[in-house]
Amino acid sequence: MSADLFWNRRRFIATVASASGLAALPKIATSSDDNWDAGLLAHLIPAANHNRFAIKASFTQAIEGQLTLTVGGKAVLGHPTDTAGHFFSFDIGGLEPDVEYPLQILSKHGTPLCDPWPLRTFPHPNSKPEHVRLLAYTCAGGHPDDGKWSLPTHVKRLLLRRALSFNPHAVIAIGDHIYWDQRTEHENPDEDYASRVRAFHESIGWLDKSLPALGTKNEISLKAAVDPQISQLYGTLLRSIPSYFVSDDHAYFENDNANSSMVTFPPAHYQLEFARFTRNAYLPEFLPDGERPLAIPGTGAGDRAPDISEAFGTFRYGRLAEAVIYDCARFLSLKGSSAGLIPPEAEKWLLQRTYDQRIAQLIHVPSHPFGWSAGKWREWYPDVAATTEASDKALSNCFYCDSGGQVVGLTTDQEKYLWQSGWWNQHQRLLDGLTSQKHRNGIVLSGDLHAIGHASLERSGDLNLSKNPVHSILTGTLGTGEDGWPSDARGTPPLPATGLFHKTRGDVLEKNGFTLLDITPSDVTVRLFAWKSGESLNAIDSLEPYHTYTIT
């Protein structure tokens, strides 16, 4: 059977099955087909809109000469993104909306370097499709040799394959695609811990913060650190699924941290150097959207393809669905009441899109969560994780009491070092926009916190959201290991931030997992899938949602 016929048959099956729910869908999507020959490809991840493809690819050996990507009857030369000839980007426009194109990568001699594969453009922005399925998750990163902080790669791939078996039209990966923090690990006040991290990093690839990423020893070290976290995880599984990767703190090679000895954001020069190299080599940026101004910071850099954005993206599927995706780390500001996790230009764009009622379903996708806190620094909220006596009323949200009557929870009675009131102000403006929508629900998908769950936000400070509650979904983490959960790292699981009132829709679990959203003109069905280390690996292949909720 030809690749085109195979794909068309699978797409027909998926389209028919979507009307009757998840059970009828085939177990493994085309993107996961083991019969497809990747040839010399190490990894391949595409982005798409209605008329353009952008692809990042790497190869198992250095490629001599120019590469060509053919897309139907069109062809474009590959652009090298490293100095060794292993990494290339491809960018091709002028495509037709909602058309499935056969793709092929050819060597300078015209020799195929892998099997052909299909990729489809999205419907025209003014079209009216009836259904789209999104897959979302967070925190897929983690080096396989870092102990118990992340799952082994083969387990991550099992979860990813199960997620892809439901045939999503697009993937949104929300932050923390890699973990290779520099100062926050190497300068940890626990010198024993810091020395072990330094030794581990040196064994894999030591990064010199004073040197550029490209064309120095850093390039070799970055590949050694990042390859196992991205290339070995994804391989070519996403080749036929347009994917959106938004950066968060760890993408900038630091944890978000602020104390008297160290403040890690806004990112320093070395953080931007390393982050931009990683993005350029491994992950597609965000393609332009007619409704997203080119003046937003992070857009139009001269060393990137025309008009793309490194920090702010749009998933647009006709007039049915739009997801506005935003990096809450790169442009963080420390300006008191005027501060923001995103710059003013991006906030203006987000609110403009939120008030535009022409789209049936609008979803916000910040890299940092709405609604929950674990007391860490770079949150919208001033909460601090604390332990106190059970009789003490200072904790606004409590997690548990131990045998000694100790309570772990959140408080605002303690100052959060260098927290900015402007972050809360910006949060309120965005929430006000979401709840003020006249003909649709407010929906937020977010990552960063290593958990999965669903709540509707009914109140936020002096904002009454009850007439149109904002549904906040923690999408689930693909990669967290047994030592990486908030209750271990922060002392508390995700809890409602002070001043917020939740209605729990799907229990918040410190478990691995992912979220599926089925979007129609009238509703959005949310399905949360959860699994945790210690449970049967065999269970992943038949994993079913623990929570299903239709937002209407």
N, C-alpha and C positions, 0 to 999 in steps of 0.2 A: 504494500500500500504506500502511495506517495505521501510525503510529509504534509502537503497541502490537503489531500483528501482526509488523512488521519486527523489533522487538526480541525477541519471543518466538521467532521463527524463528532469529535469530542465537544466542540463548542455547541453543536446542536443538542447533544445529550444534556449538557450543563444548563442550557437555556430552558429546555423543557422541564428538567428536574427542579429548577429553582422555584417553579410555581407550586410544587408539592412539598417543599421543605428540604432539609439536609439529608434525610435518610436515602433518598433516591439518587444522590450524586455519586459518580464513580469514585472509587477509593483514592486513586492517584491521578492527578491532573497531568496534562501533556508535559508541562514543565518539569515534572518529576519522572518522566519516562526513562527507564534505565536502558532502553534500546538505542537511545540517541547517542551518537558518537561525538564527544567533545573534542576529539583530536588533540591539538596542542593548547587548547584553552585551559587556563587555570581557573579563571572566574569571568563571568559576564553578567552585568546588571544594566538593564535599560530604563530609560525614562521616556515618556510619550505625552503628547497632547493631541489635538485634533489634526495637526498638520506637520508634526515634526517628531523625530526620534533623536535621542542622545544616549550613547552607550559607552560604558567603561568596561574595558576588558584587559586581562593580563594573560600571559602565555607561559608555558612551562620551560621554554627556552628562548634565548634572544632571537629576535626576528630581524633578518637583514633586509634592508630596502623598505619600500613603501608597502603598506597594506591597503586593500580596497574592501569596502563594505558595499555590497550590492543590495538594493532594496527595490524589488520588482525590476523595472527597467531603468532605475536610477543607480548611480554609483557615487561614492565619496571616498576620498583618501583618509586614512587614519592619521591622527595626530599623536606623536609620541609624548608620553607624560613622565617618563623617567629617562635616565641617561644610559641605561643598559640595554634598551630595546625589548623590555618585557611588557611594558604597559602602554596602552593606546586608548584614545578616545575617538569616537565617531559621532558626527553631528550632521543630520540631513533633514532639510525642510522641503517645502513645496509638495507635501503629500496630501492625499485626499482623506477627508474625514471618514471614520467608521469603515475603513478598508483593512483587510488582513493582507499583509505583505510577506512574501517569502524573503528571508535575509540570508546572506552568505558572506563569509570573510575569505578573501583570496590573498595569496602571497603575491610578491612582485612578478612571479612567473605565471600567475593565474591559477595556481593550485589551491583547491579548497583546504582550509586549515581546520575545519570542523564540518559536521553535517549542516545542511540548511535548517533554518527554524522559522516559525511564524511569529509575527508581532503585529498587533492591530492598533491603529490610531483610534482615538476616542471620537465619539459623535461630535458633530458641529456644535459650537456653544449655543446656537439658537434652536437646536433640535429638541425633541421631547421623548427621550427613551423612557421606558416604563420600569426598568429595574437595573440596579447595579449592586454588586457585592464587594465590600472592602474587607481586607484583612489588616489588623493593626496589632502591634506589640511594642514592647520597649526592652531596653537593657539586654541586647543579644550578645554584647561583648564579653570579654574575659579570655585570657590566654590559657590554653589547656594545661600548662604547667604551673599555674598559680595556686595550686592547692585546692582548698574548699570554697574559694570565693565564687567560682563559676562552675557550671556543669561541663562535663566532657563534651567535646565537639560532636561525637556521634549521637549523644542524647539530644543536643540542640537540633541536630539535623532530623532526628525522629520527630520532634515537635514541629519543626518547620514543614516536614513532609506531610504530617497530618493536617496542618493548617492549609497547605496548598491543595490537599486532596479535595477541598470544598470549592475549588475553582474560582477564587476571587478574581475580579477584573483588575484590581490594583492592590498594592501592598504599601502600607505606611509604617515605617520603622522609626520609633520616636526616641531618639537620643541614645547615648552610651553604647555606640557600636564597637568601641574599643575601650580598654582600660590599660593605660600605661602612664600613670600620673608621675610627675617629676617632683617638684618641691614638696607637695603634700605627702609624698611617700618617703623621699630621700631625706627630708628634714623633719621627719616625725619626732616629736619630743621623746618617744620611746626609742632610745638609741639602739637597743637590741633589735627591735622590729625594723627600724630604718636600715640598719646594716644588712639584715637579711634581704630586704627589698633591693638595696643597691647591688648586692651580690647576685641576686636573681636577674636583675636588669642587665648587669654586666655580662652574665652568661648567655643572654639572648642577643642583646644589642644596646650598648650604652649610648645615650643621646647627649650631645654636647650643646648646651643651650646657647653658646656663643657663636655657633656655626649655622649657616643656612641648611635647609633640609635637602635641597637638590644639589647634586654634584659634589658632596662631601661624604665623609664616613657616616654621617647621619642618614643618608639615603639608604645605605645597606642596613643600618640598625632599625630604621623605621619599617622597612619591609619585613625584617625578621620578627619584629614585634606585632605588626598589623596583619600580615599574611594569615597566621593561624586563626585570627579573630574574624576576618572577613572572607578572604579567598577560600579558606578551607571549610568555613561554615556554609557559604552560599554556593560555591562552585558555579554551576550553570543552572541551578534550580529555578532562578527567576528570569531566565532568558526570554520568556514569552509573557511576562507579567510586568507592566510598567510599575516602577517602584519609586517611592519617595522616602529619602533618608534625611531627617532633620537632625542637626547637631545639637548637643547639649554639653554640659560642663566637661565630661571626660573626653569628648572629641577634641578638646583643646589641651589635652595631656595634663590636666589637673582636676582634682576635686574642687568643687566650689567651697572655699574655706576662707574665713576671716577671723583673725585674732590679732593680738598686739604685735606678733612677730611675722605675720604672713597674711596678705590679701591677694587672692588668686584671680579675681575678676574686677574690672574688665581685663581681657586677656593681654598678657605681655607679648612682646615681639616674637619670642620663641614659640609661644603657644599658637599664634596665628601662622607662623611658618610651618610648624608640624601639622597643624590642622588642615591648612590649605593643600599641602602636599598629599595628605591622606585622602582628602576629598577628590583632588584632581586625578589621583591614580586609581582609586577604588570605587568611588560612589558618584553617580550622576548628580549634577546640580539641578536646580529647578528651572524648567523651561519657562519662557515668558508667557504672560497672560495679559490679554487686552485690558483687563480691569485692574492690573497691578502696576503702579507707576514705576518707571525705570529709575526714578530718583531715590527710591528707598535704598538705604545703605546696604552694601553687600552685593550690589547689582552692577553689571557692566564692567567688571575688571578686565584690563587689557590682555591678561594672560589666560582668559577663559573664552569660550564660545560666545558669540554675540548675544547680548540681552539676557543672559541667564543670571539667576540669583543664587548666591551661596547660602543664604540664610532664610529667605521667605519664599514659600511656594504655594502653588494652587493646584489642587486636583479638581478638574472641571469635567463633568459628564453631562453635556448638553445643558438643558435647563432643569434637569432632574436633581443634580447634586453638585455641591461645591464644598470642598474642604480647604480652609485657609490654614496654612502650616507655618509656624513661626518659632525661630530660635530665640530662647530666652536667656542666652549666655553671652553671645558675642558682643552685643551692644548694650549690655547692662550698664547703667549709670549710677553714680553715687552723688546725687544732687539734692538730697534731702526730700522735701515735699514735692519737688519737680522730677525726681528720679523715676526711672522705669526699667523693667526687665527687657523691654523693647524700645527702640527709638520712636520719637513722636511721629515721624513719617509713616512708620509701620502701623502704629496705633490708628492713625487717621485712615489708612487703607483698610484695616480690619473693621473699623466701625462703618465705613462706607459700604463694604461688602455685606455687613450684618444688616444694615438698614435697607439694602436692595432686595425687594420682595419678589423679583422676577424668577429667582431660583426656588424650586420646590423645597429642597432640604439643604440647610447650611450647617456645617460642622466646623468648630474651632479645634485646631490641633496644636496647642502650645507644647513646647518641650518640657515645661514644668507644670505640675498639676494645679488644677482648680479644686478647691474644696477640702483638701487634706493637708495635714502637716505631720512631719516627724521631728520638728524642732531644729531643722538644719538652717544654715544661714540664708542661702539664696532662695527664699520662699516669698510669696506674696505677703506672708503673714508674720507677725512678730513673735509667735509662739516659741518657747524654749522647752525642750524635754527636761523633766525634773522628777526627782524622787522625794517623797515627803511622807509624813504620817497620815494614816487613813482618816484621822479626824480633821486634818487640815483642809480647808475649803479653797485654798489658793489654786488648785489644779482644776481647770475648767473642764477638761476631758480626761478621764481616768482609764487606764488599761487594766491593771490587776493589782491585787493585794497579795503579798507573799505572807509566809507564816509569821513574820515579825510585824505584820500590819503596815508594811511599806506599800505605797501607791506610786506607780509610774504613770505619768501623763504629761499634759502640756500646761504651761502657765505663761502669762504675760506680765507677771509680777517681777520677773527677772529680765534684765536688759539683754537683748540679742545684739552682740557686738556688730556695729556698723550696719545694722539693718536700717533700711530707708523707708520712711513713711510714704514716699512717692510710689513705692511698689504697690502698696495697698490701694492708694488712690487710683492707680492705673487699673488694677484688678477690678475695682468698683465700677469704673467707666466701662470696661469691657463686659462685665456682668450685666450692667444696666442696658447695654446695647442688646445683649442676648435675650434678656427677659422682655424687652420692649418690642420684639418682633410680633407682628400682627397676625400672621398666617402660618407660623411654624414654631416648633419647639426650639429652645436653646439646647444645644448638644456640644459637649466638650470631650474630646479624647486626649488623654495625656499619659506621659510616661514618667521617667526618672525614679519615682518611688517604686520599689521592688515589691509589687503587689498587684492584685486584680480585684475589681469590685465595681459597684454601680450604686450611685445615690442620686436623688434629685435634691438640688439646693433650693430651699424654701425661703431662706433669709440669709443676708450677708450684711452684717453691720446694720445700717439704717435703710438698706434696700430690702423691700418686701418683694420677693420673687414668686409668691404663692399663686398669682394668677397665671403665670407661665413659668413654672419651675425650670431650672437649668439642669439638665441631666449631665452629670460628671462621671466619666468612666475611666477607671484605671485599667489599662488595656492588658496587663499581664506581661511578665518578663520571660523572655525566651532563654536567658542564660544564667540566672542567678543560682549560685551554689548554696550549700547549707550554712555557710558563714556570712552570706551577703545580704540577709534580710534586715529590714529596718530595726526590728526588735533586738537584733544582735549588734548592728553597727551604730544605731542611734539610741537604743534603750527603750524604744517604743515602736509599735507598729503604726501604720498610718491611722491618724485619728482626725475627726472634724476639727478644723482650726477654730480658735476662739472667735466668737461672734458670728459663727455660721450655724445654721440649723439644717440638718440633713433629714431626709427620709431614705432609709436604706432600701434599695431595690434588689441588689445582689450583694451578698456578704463579701466584705473585704477579707481576702485570704492572702497570706504570705506563701504563695504557690507560684510555680511557673505556669505559663499559659499564654493564651492569645484571645483576641476578640474578633468576631465576625459581625459585620453590619450589613443587613439587607435593606436597601433603600428603594422605596417606591414613591410616587407623588403624594401618597396619603399618609405614609408612616415609615418608621425606621425600626427594624427588629434587631435587637442587640442579643448576641449569644456569647457567653463567657465560658472558656474552656480552661480547666485547671488540673495540674498534675504536680507532684513534688517528689524529689529524690527520696528513695525508700519505698515508694510505690512501684508496682511492676512495670518494667519497661514495655512488656507486651501490651499493657493497657493503653499505651500511647496510640497504637495503630487503630484502635477503635474508640478513642476518646470522644465523649459527647459533652455537650454544654451542661454545666451545673446551674446555669442561670439563663433564662430566656425571657425577654421583656420587649413588648412592642410599644414604642413611643408614638402616640397618635395625637 
